[in-house]
Amino acid sequence: MLGNPQRRYRIYLATGQQWRVWYGGERSVWAIGYTIGLNGVESGVVLRTSRIGSAGELTNTVQHELGHMVTLGGTDTGGKEIVDPINGREGIAEYIGYWPRPATASGRRAAVRTIVHSAARLTSIILGELDDSASSRASNAYYGLSHFAVDCLATRSARASCWSSSRSHCDVPTSTRWRPARAFASPFRRIDTGCVAWIKQHAEPRRSAVDGGRSPDRTVGG
């Protein structure tokens, strides 16, 4: 669909010491893996093996990082930082990481629900960027919201639009700002309002027809 088939993936399994120095080291205290572009053509994945606690988390993390390779690999930003206000890059990577399960199967669902019911409230899927020094709780909610946002976009607007969206801000080196109009037929304000409502609805656990109460979340991966 993206015209970017991958013949080989390179994954570096880093120890704690290697994590701090490989490719210059990763500054984000909450990260357990990252994808880095190499020479404008290739990409490499680095995993922080000491922070991956289960086979399910490993599967999700590998699929997440390889999702970055597929959606962003080989793009040329001309050295400019990608401006991605809805954090579609991470949301799509989470979507791929959990595929074929929906965002409601994510282990981050409870964190999303907490944000929905917090005093700040959720008013937009435009999340900005996550600070490198953010807590694990904040990053959990941030990635969860990004996943839910992309799941909503894929459900409401067709999955192909999401893939188009993930690349629309970096196909042209001189213009690296995300432009939803290129990917979605409806005005973004309408999409934004609809997805906020969708997230609030789907962040809640389903009510069980058997016990008449709320079924507990199923935590899958990390």
N, C-alpha and C positions, 0 to 999 in steps of 0.2 A: 504493500500500500504506500509506503514511503519512498520506494525506490532506493533503499539503502540496505541491501542484503549483507549479512555478516558471514564471512568464511571462518573466522577464528576469533576467539575471545581470550584475552589475557587477564588473569586474575591473580593478584599478589596477596598471599596469606601472610599478613604481617604480625609479628610478635609485638609486645608493648614497646620495646625499644625501636624496632623498625618502623612502627606506626608514627613515631615522633620525628623520623628523619626521611623516610621514603618520599621522593618527589618534594622534598622540603618540609614534610610533616603536615598534619592536619590540625588547624587551630580550633575547630569547633569541639568543645568539650563533650557534646552530646552525640557526636557522630560515631557510627560503628562501621561505616564504609563510605567510599566516595568513588566517583568516576572522574578521570582527568583526561583532557584532550592532549594528544601528543602530535606534534608537527603538523597540525591542521588536517590530518587524515585519519590517524589511528586514535584509539582511546585505550586507557588502562583502568582496571578496577583494583582498588586496594581494600581489603577487609581487615578489620580489627578483631582478630580471632579471640582475644581474651574477653571481649564483650558480647560475643554471640553465645547465648545460653542454651539453645535447643535446636534440634533438627528443623523444626518448623520455622524458627527465626532465621536460620541459615538459608533455607529455601526462599523465604520472602526477600531477604536481603540480596541474595544473588540475582533473583529475578528483577528486583528493583533497580539494581545497578546496571544490569544488562539492558534494562528498559531505557536507561539514559543513553547507552551506546546506540541502540536502535533509533531512538527518536532524535538524538542530537549529534550522533557520530558523523564526522565528515563535514559539519557545517562550519562556515568561516565567518566569525564575527568581526574580523578586522582588528582584533585586539580590544574591542569594546565590550564592556560589561552588558549582559543581557538584562533588560528591564522587564520584569515579569510580575506585574502586580498581583495576579491571582495565584502565583506560585504554581503555574501549570506544569512546569518541569517536574517538580517533586510529586505533584498530584497524579500525573500520568505515570510516573515511575512506581508510585504506590499502587495505582490501578493495575499495572502490569505485574507488580510483585505479588498481589493477591489473586490475580486471575487464575481460574474463572470465578472465584468467589467475589461477591459485591463488597462495597465499603462497610456494610452492616456486619460482615464477618470479621472485620478488622479488630485486632486487640486494642486499637486506639478509640474504639467507639465510646467507651465510658468517658474518656478524656474529652471527646467532642460533646457529649451530653453535658458534662460539667460546664463547658464554655457556654453552651446554649442557655443554661440556667443561671449563669453568673450575673453579677450586677452589671458588667460591661455589656452583656448580650451580644448576639451575632446580628449585625445589620447589613453585612456585605461579604461576598466571597473574595473581595480584594483584601489580601492579608499583608502585603508588603514583604519584607525580607526578615528572616529569623536571625537574631544576633548570635554571633559565635559563642558568647558567654551565657546563652540562655540555659535555663535549667532543663533537666530531663523531662519534667512535667510539662514545661512550656513547649518543648520540641515535640513531645508526644501529641499534644493537642494541635499544634501547628500542622504536623504531617497528617494527622487524622482529618482535620478540616480540609486540607488540600485534596486528600483522597475523596472525601465526600463530595467536594465541589466538582471534581472531574467526573465522578460517577454520575452526578446529577446532569452535567453537561452531556455526557455520553448517552444518558437515558432520554433526555429531553430533545437533544439536537442531532443525534446520530454520531456514532463513534468516530466516523471518518473526520468529522469536524474537529474533534479533539486532537487527532494526530496532526491535522493541518495547523491547528492553533499552536501546537508545541514547536513547530518549525517556522511559523510565519514571522517570528521576530528575529530570526537569525539566518534567513536565506539571503538577505541582502546586507553586506558588511556595513554599509553606510546608514542602515536603519535597524537598530536592534531593540526597538520598543514594540512590545506586544500589541497587536491590533486585532481585537475581536471581530471587527467588521469583515476582515478577510476570511474568517473561518465560520461565522454564524450568520444565518439569514436575519434573525431578529435583532432589534436594538439591544445592546448589552445591558442597559438599565433594566429592561424587562426580564432578561435572562437572570440577572443578578438577584432581583427580587424573588423570582420564582425559585431559584436554587436555595436561597436562604430559608424559604418556607419548606422546601423539600428536605433540607438538612435537619431542620428542627423536628420534622415528622419522623424521619428515618433514624435519627439518633436515639429515639426512644426504643426500648425493647418491646417486642411483640407481646400482646396479652395472650395468655394461654387459655384455650377454650376448655381445658380440662380442669384447671384449678381456679380459673377466674381471676388470676393475678398476673403479675409480670414475670415473664420467663427471664432467667439470668442471662447475661451476655456470655457468649462463648469467646474466650480469648484465644486467638490464633496468631502465632508468630509474635513479632515485636515491632 
